Amino acid sequence: MSSTTLLTEYSSPSLSHCLGFCSSPCGCNCLGFNNNTEKCRVLKSCDTVDMTITEAFWRYYIPTQDLPGDCKTLYDKGCRTSGVYTIYPWVRYSPVCRSTNVFCDMEAGGWTAIQMRKTGSVNFTRNWNDYKVGFGNPETDYWIGNDAIHQLTKDRPSLNVSITLNDVTTKYQVYHEFSVSDENDNYTLFLAGPVTGTLSDKMLHTDRPIAGMAFSTHDRDNDRKGEGYSCAVKLEGGWWFNNCHQAFLNGPWAPGIWREPWSPVLWYGSAITETRMMIRPR
């Protein structure tokens, strides 16, 4: 098999995972997968005389499916192993083929993690631009980025918030509708019920709801606390602060003082071993 214009080559655990990277809108009309080395090649074009020929364990394909916009799309295509995948949140709304790596919870049915914290290895005290573009490692601790969240939530998917405690129990809360506006509107949060779960609702129907709030960071104060006080500065993390909050999942990991991650259920983050915020189309 002869091929032309190799765009990139990288590790890929399966052919289905490899297929998720390739489609003609991004200038990719061909891909190669090596099952022996678990490598994927993305190419501009292929010699299509005989697509069945293998070359040193490489087999080449012309994909026909669309780029995956979220983890549910990959789940529906047969990807059933949880892990890190590449998705294209922008592809449904524009020809822009910008991609991002995310953790997909496939055992639960194709949820896209927009936030995850497992090790405390990533500092969440970040500026506006960091939260805008995203940061961290999707295998352990990361924020996908507010621009990506805006793209992923235009159709108001469901939001699943889960918190795992030191005793290994996991509590969760599911909000039926969730979306975030664009940067011009300071990434304002929208939430709607019904609300179900075991954590209790601390984001929507509460004394200090964060629904309807703009996003804040230490260098961009949009909270309702009043002039001269910044919730993001005081609490050391970006979030949709009100005055200030009862739910806050981006605080400083222990041994830092993470205040009221989900109060009054959880007063301090030292009781937490993992958090996830995940979305899936309704």
C-alpha positions as CSV (number, residue, x, y, z in Angstrom):
1,M,0.0,0.0,0.0
2,S,1.5,3.3,-1.0
3,S,0.3,6.5,0.7
4,T,0.8,10.2,0.4
5,T,1.0,13.1,2.8
6,L,1.3,11.6,6.2
7,L,-0.3,14.1,8.6
8,T,0.4,12.5,11.9
9,E,1.2,9.2,13.6
10,Y,0.4,8.3,17.3
11,S,-0.5,5.5,19.7
12,S,-4.1,4.2,19.4
13,P,-5.5,1.2,21.3
14,S,-7.9,0.1,18.7
15,L,-9.1,0.6,15.1
16,S,-12.3,2.2,16.3
17,H,-10.3,4.7,18.4
18,C,-8.1,5.4,15.3
19,L,-11.2,6.0,13.2
20,G,-12.3,8.8,15.5
21,F,-9.4,10.9,14.3
22,C,-10.0,10.9,10.6
23,S,-12.5,12.5,8.3
24,S,-12.4,14.6,5.2
25,P,-13.5,17.9,6.8
26,C,-10.0,18.0,8.5
27,G,-8.2,17.1,5.3
28,C,-8.0,13.4,6.2
29,N,-9.2,11.0,3.6
30,C,-7.3,7.9,4.7
31,L,-6.0,6.3,7.8
32,G,-3.7,3.3,8.7
33,F,-3.9,1.1,11.7
34,N,-1.1,-1.2,13.0
35,N,-2.7,-3.8,15.3
36,N,0.7,-5.2,16.2
37,T,2.2,-1.9,17.5
38,E,-1.1,-0.2,18.2
39,K,-0.3,2.8,16.1
40,C,-2.5,5.0,14.0
41,R,-1.5,7.0,10.9
42,V,-3.7,9.9,9.5
43,L,-3.0,10.7,5.9
44,K,-4.1,13.2,3.4
45,S,-4.7,10.5,0.7
46,C,-4.1,6.8,-0.1
47,D,-3.4,4.7,-3.2
48,T,-6.8,3.0,-3.4
49,V,-5.9,0.3,-6.0
50,D,-6.1,-2.4,-3.3
51,M,-7.1,-1.4,0.2
52,T,-6.7,-4.9,1.5
53,I,-2.9,-5.1,1.1
54,T,-1.0,-5.0,4.4
55,E,2.4,-3.4,4.8
56,A,4.4,-4.6,7.9
57,F,1.2,-5.1,9.9
58,W,-0.3,-1.8,8.6
59,R,-3.8,-1.9,7.1
60,Y,-5.3,1.2,5.4
61,Y,-8.9,2.4,5.4
62,I,-11.0,5.2,3.9
63,P,-13.4,6.2,6.7
64,T,-16.9,7.2,6.0
65,Q,-18.2,8.3,9.4
66,D,-18.3,11.8,10.8
67,L,-15.9,13.1,13.4
68,P,-17.0,12.3,16.9
69,G,-18.3,15.5,18.6
70,D,-18.6,13.9,22.1
71,C,-18.2,10.6,24.0
72,K,-21.8,9.5,23.4
73,T,-21.1,9.5,19.6
74,L,-18.1,7.2,20.2
75,Y,-20.2,5.0,22.5
76,D,-22.9,4.7,19.8
77,K,-20.2,3.6,17.3
78,G,-19.2,0.7,19.6
79,C,-16.4,2.2,21.9
80,R,-17.3,0.7,25.2
81,T,-14.0,1.0,27.1
82,S,-13.6,4.0,29.4
83,G,-10.5,6.1,28.8
84,V,-9.1,9.1,27.0
85,Y,-10.4,9.8,23.5
86,T,-10.1,12.6,21.0
87,I,-13.4,14.5,20.2
88,Y,-14.2,17.5,18.0
89,P,-16.7,19.7,19.9
90,W,-16.7,22.4,17.1
91,V,-17.4,20.1,14.1
92,R,-21.2,20.2,14.4
93,Y,-21.4,23.9,14.3
94,S,-18.6,25.0,11.9
95,P,-16.0,23.5,9.6
96,V,-13.4,24.1,12.3
97,C,-11.7,20.8,13.0
98,R,-10.2,21.7,16.4
99,S,-10.0,18.7,18.6
100,T,-9.6,18.1,22.4
101,N,-8.7,15.0,24.4
102,V,-11.3,14.0,27.1
103,F,-12.0,11.2,29.5
104,C,-15.0,9.2,28.3
105,D,-17.0,7.1,30.9
106,M,-18.2,4.4,28.6
107,E,-19.3,1.9,31.3
108,A,-21.9,4.5,32.3
109,G,-23.1,5.0,28.7
110,G,-20.8,7.5,27.0
111,W,-20.5,10.5,29.3
112,T,-18.0,13.2,28.4
113,A,-16.0,14.4,31.4
114,I,-15.5,18.2,31.3
115,Q,-13.8,18.2,34.7
116,M,-12.0,15.5,36.6
117,R,-9.8,15.4,39.7
118,K,-8.2,12.2,41.0
119,T,-4.7,12.9,42.2
120,G,-4.4,16.6,43.0
121,S,-1.5,16.8,40.7
122,V,-2.9,19.8,38.7
123,N,-3.3,23.2,40.2
124,F,-6.8,24.6,39.6
125,T,-5.9,28.1,40.8
126,R,-5.7,29.4,37.2
127,N,-6.3,32.6,35.3
128,W,-9.1,33.4,32.8
129,N,-7.3,32.2,29.7
130,D,-6.3,28.9,31.3
131,Y,-9.9,28.2,32.1
132,K,-10.9,29.3,28.6
133,V,-8.7,26.9,26.7
134,G,-8.4,24.1,29.3
135,F,-5.6,22.6,31.2
136,G,-4.4,19.4,32.9
137,N,-4.2,15.7,32.0
138,P,-7.5,14.0,31.0
139,E,-6.2,10.7,32.4
140,T,-6.3,12.1,35.9
141,D,-6.9,15.8,36.6
142,Y,-8.2,18.4,34.1
143,W,-10.6,21.1,33.0
144,I,-11.6,20.7,29.4
145,G,-11.9,24.5,28.8
146,N,-14.8,26.9,28.8
147,D,-14.8,27.4,25.1
148,A,-15.2,23.6,24.6
149,I,-17.9,23.4,27.3
150,H,-19.8,26.1,25.4
151,Q,-19.6,24.1,22.2
152,L,-20.6,20.8,23.9
153,T,-23.6,22.3,25.7
154,K,-25.4,24.2,23.0
155,D,-28.1,21.5,22.9
156,R,-28.4,21.5,26.7
157,P,-27.2,18.0,27.7
158,S,-27.6,16.5,31.1
159,L,-24.9,17.2,33.7
160,N,-23.7,14.4,36.1
161,V,-21.7,15.6,39.1
162,S,-20.0,12.9,41.1
163,I,-17.9,13.0,44.3
164,T,-15.9,10.0,45.7
165,L,-15.1,10.2,49.4
166,N,-12.3,8.8,51.5
167,D,-14.5,5.8,52.4
168,V,-14.7,5.0,48.7
169,T,-18.4,5.8,48.5
170,T,-19.5,7.8,45.5
171,K,-22.4,10.3,45.6
172,Y,-23.8,12.0,42.5
173,Q,-26.3,14.6,41.3
174,V,-27.8,14.7,37.8
175,Y,-29.2,17.9,36.3
176,H,-31.5,17.4,33.4
177,E,-30.3,20.4,31.4
178,F,-26.9,22.2,31.5
179,S,-25.3,24.8,29.2
180,V,-22.6,27.5,29.3
181,S,-22.8,30.6,27.2
182,D,-19.8,32.0,25.2
183,E,-17.0,34.3,26.4
184,N,-18.8,37.4,25.4
185,D,-21.4,36.5,28.1
186,N,-18.6,35.5,30.5
187,Y,-19.5,31.8,30.2
188,T,-22.8,32.1,32.2
189,L,-24.1,28.9,33.6
190,F,-27.6,27.5,32.8
191,L,-29.2,24.7,34.8
192,A,-32.7,23.1,34.8
193,G,-34.3,20.2,36.5
194,P,-35.5,17.7,37.3
195,V,-32.6,17.1,39.6
196,T,-31.9,13.6,40.9
197,G,-29.2,11.9,42.9
198,T,-27.6,11.2,46.3
199,L,-25.5,14.4,46.8
200,S,-28.5,16.8,47.2
201,D,-28.8,19.8,45.0
202,K,-26.4,22.6,45.8
203,M,-26.2,24.3,42.4
204,L,-29.8,25.2,41.4
205,H,-32.4,25.2,44.3
206,T,-30.3,26.6,47.1
207,D,-29.6,29.8,49.0
208,R,-26.7,30.7,46.8
209,P,-27.4,29.0,43.5
210,I,-24.7,29.2,40.9
211,A,-27.2,28.7,38.1
212,G,-27.3,32.0,36.2
213,M,-23.9,33.1,37.3
214,A,-21.0,34.2,35.1
215,F,-17.6,32.5,35.5
216,S,-15.0,34.1,37.7
217,T,-11.2,33.7,38.1
218,H,-8.7,35.6,40.2
219,D,-8.1,38.0,37.3
220,R,-11.8,38.3,36.1
221,D,-14.2,38.9,39.0
222,N,-17.9,38.3,38.0
223,D,-19.3,37.2,41.4
224,R,-22.1,38.9,43.4
225,K,-20.0,39.4,46.6
226,G,-19.5,43.1,46.1
227,E,-16.8,45.4,45.1
228,G,-13.5,44.8,46.9
229,Y,-14.0,41.1,47.4
230,S,-13.3,38.3,44.9
231,C,-14.5,34.8,45.6
232,A,-12.0,33.4,43.1
233,V,-9.1,35.1,44.9
234,K,-10.3,34.1,48.4
235,L,-11.2,30.5,47.5
236,E,-8.3,29.9,45.0
237,G,-10.1,28.5,42.0
238,G,-12.2,29.4,38.9
239,W,-16.0,28.8,39.2
240,W,-19.5,30.2,38.7
241,F,-19.4,32.1,42.0
242,N,-22.5,33.7,43.5
243,N,-22.1,35.1,47.0
244,C,-20.0,32.9,47.1
245,H,-21.3,29.3,46.7
246,Q,-22.5,26.1,48.2
247,A,-21.0,24.0,45.4
248,F,-17.4,24.5,44.3
249,L,-15.4,21.7,42.7
250,N,-12.2,23.5,41.7
251,G,-10.8,24.4,45.1
252,P,-7.2,23.7,46.3
253,W,-6.5,20.0,46.8
254,A,-5.2,18.9,50.2
255,P,-3.1,19.9,52.0
256,G,-4.6,23.2,50.7
257,I,-7.8,24.4,52.4
258,W,-10.7,23.6,50.0
259,R,-13.7,25.2,51.5
260,E,-17.3,24.0,51.1
261,P,-17.0,21.8,48.0
262,W,-20.6,20.8,48.5
263,S,-22.0,22.3,51.7
264,P,-23.4,21.4,54.1
265,V,-22.9,17.8,52.9
266,L,-19.1,18.3,52.5
267,W,-17.5,21.2,54.4
268,Y,-13.9,20.5,53.3
269,G,-12.2,19.0,50.3
270,S,-10.0,16.9,52.5
271,A,-12.8,14.3,52.5
272,I,-12.7,14.0,48.7
273,T,-10.6,11.6,46.6
274,E,-12.2,12.2,43.2
275,T,-14.6,14.6,41.4
276,R,-16.2,14.5,38.0
277,M,-18.4,16.7,36.0
278,M,-19.8,14.8,33.0
279,I,-22.3,15.6,30.3
280,R,-24.3,13.5,27.8
281,P,-27.0,14.4,25.3
282,R,-30.6,14.0,26.7
